[in-house]
Structure formats: C-alpha cells, structure tokens
Amino acid sequence: MLGPGGTVFMVNDNVRYGGEEVPVDLILSDLARSFGLAVERIWTLPRGKGNSSQQMSAYGRSELRKCVYQWRKPAPGAGSIARGRQGK
C-alpha cells in the first residue's frame, strides 16, 4: 500500500498490436491519475525495444518507446500537480 507522499517508479514498454503502436506509458499514467496519483515524470529511455517477430513479419521492424514512470500519492491537503510527459 502506498502512503501519502509515497512515490512509485515503474519501467514499461509500449507495444504494437495489429501494426498500431499502443502508448502504454500514456494509458497507464492516465489510469494512475484517475486513482489520485500525480504523474511526476515519464522518462523515455534512449534505447527502445523492437516489436515481436509476428508483428515484424507482417509490418516490418519498428522501435517502440521504453519508459520509466514516476508517480506520487499527494500528501493530505497538498494539491495534485500533474507535470505531464517529460523526456525524449
């Protein structure tokens, strides 16, 4: 359980489904906001990841973002400031 003022760090990749990129970083951050967490930062790592072999055979190789998220649970009485997406 995350206490007030606590911070969450998570690493995740975006994915490709049916040839379309799914922005997992933005979707999960929107979900975190809906649960009352402030999105402090989203760092885009300098090297992404490739799509699956099944996707490559149908759509070619395309590098996808790999990100580190920082979310914070605001302390009681503190305003929730969502700083938005940062990084590359």
C-alpha positions as CSV (number, residue, x, y, z in Angstrom):
1,M,0.0,0.0,0.0
2,L,1.3,3.4,-0.9
3,G,1.2,6.0,1.9
4,P,0.6,9.8,1.4
5,G,3.6,11.4,-0.1
6,G,4.9,8.0,-1.4
7,T,6.4,7.5,-4.8
8,V,6.1,4.8,-7.4
9,F,8.7,4.0,-10.0
10,M,7.9,1.6,-12.8
11,V,9.6,0.5,-16.1
12,N,7.5,-0.5,-19.0
13,D,7.5,-0.7,-22.8
14,N,4.9,0.4,-25.4
15,V,3.6,-2.4,-27.6
16,R,2.4,-2.8,-31.2
17,Y,-0.9,-4.6,-31.9
18,G,-2.2,-5.2,-35.4
19,G,0.5,-2.9,-36.7
20,E,-0.6,0.0,-34.4
21,E,1.5,1.3,-31.6
22,V,-0.3,1.2,-28.2
23,P,1.1,4.1,-26.0
24,V,1.2,2.1,-22.7
25,D,3.1,4.8,-21.0
26,L,0.4,7.4,-21.5
27,I,-2.5,4.9,-20.9
28,L,-1.0,3.8,-17.5
29,S,-0.3,7.4,-16.5
30,D,-3.9,8.4,-17.2
31,L,-5.0,5.4,-15.1
32,A,-2.7,6.5,-12.3
33,R,-4.2,10.0,-12.4
34,S,-7.7,8.5,-12.2
35,F,-6.6,6.8,-8.9
36,G,-5.4,10.1,-7.5
37,L,-1.7,9.8,-8.2
38,A,0.3,12.8,-9.6
39,V,2.4,12.0,-12.7
40,E,5.7,13.5,-11.7
41,R,7.8,12.3,-14.8
42,I,7.9,9.9,-17.7
43,W,11.4,9.4,-18.8
44,T,11.9,7.9,-22.3
45,L,15.0,5.6,-22.3
46,P,17.5,6.3,-25.1
47,R,17.1,2.8,-26.5
48,G,13.6,1.4,-27.2
49,K,12.6,-2.2,-28.0
50,G,11.7,-3.9,-31.2
51,N,8.3,-5.4,-31.9
52,S,7.6,-9.1,-31.8
53,S,8.6,-11.5,-34.6
54,Q,4.9,-12.0,-35.5
55,Q,4.5,-8.2,-35.9
56,M,7.8,-7.9,-37.8
57,S,6.8,-10.4,-40.5
58,A,3.6,-8.5,-41.2
59,Y,4.5,-4.9,-40.5
60,G,8.3,-4.7,-40.5
61,R,10.6,-3.7,-37.6
62,S,9.8,-0.6,-35.7
63,E,11.4,0.6,-32.4
64,L,9.0,1.3,-29.6
65,R,9.4,3.6,-26.6
66,K,10.6,2.1,-23.3
67,C,9.9,4.4,-20.3
68,V,10.4,4.9,-16.6
69,Y,7.4,6.4,-14.8
70,Q,7.4,8.4,-11.5
71,W,4.1,8.7,-9.8
72,R,3.4,10.3,-6.4
73,K,0.5,10.0,-4.0
74,P,-0.1,13.5,-2.7
75,A,0.0,14.2,1.0
76,P,-3.3,15.2,2.6
77,G,-4.1,18.8,1.8
78,A,-1.4,19.0,-0.9
79,G,-2.5,19.9,-4.4
80,S,-2.1,17.3,-7.1
81,I,0.2,18.7,-9.8
82,A,0.4,16.6,-13.0
83,R,3.5,17.8,-14.7
84,G,2.9,15.9,-17.9
85,R,5.2,13.9,-20.1
86,Q,8.9,14.6,-20.0
87,G,11.8,13.0,-21.7
88,K,12.9,12.4,-25.2
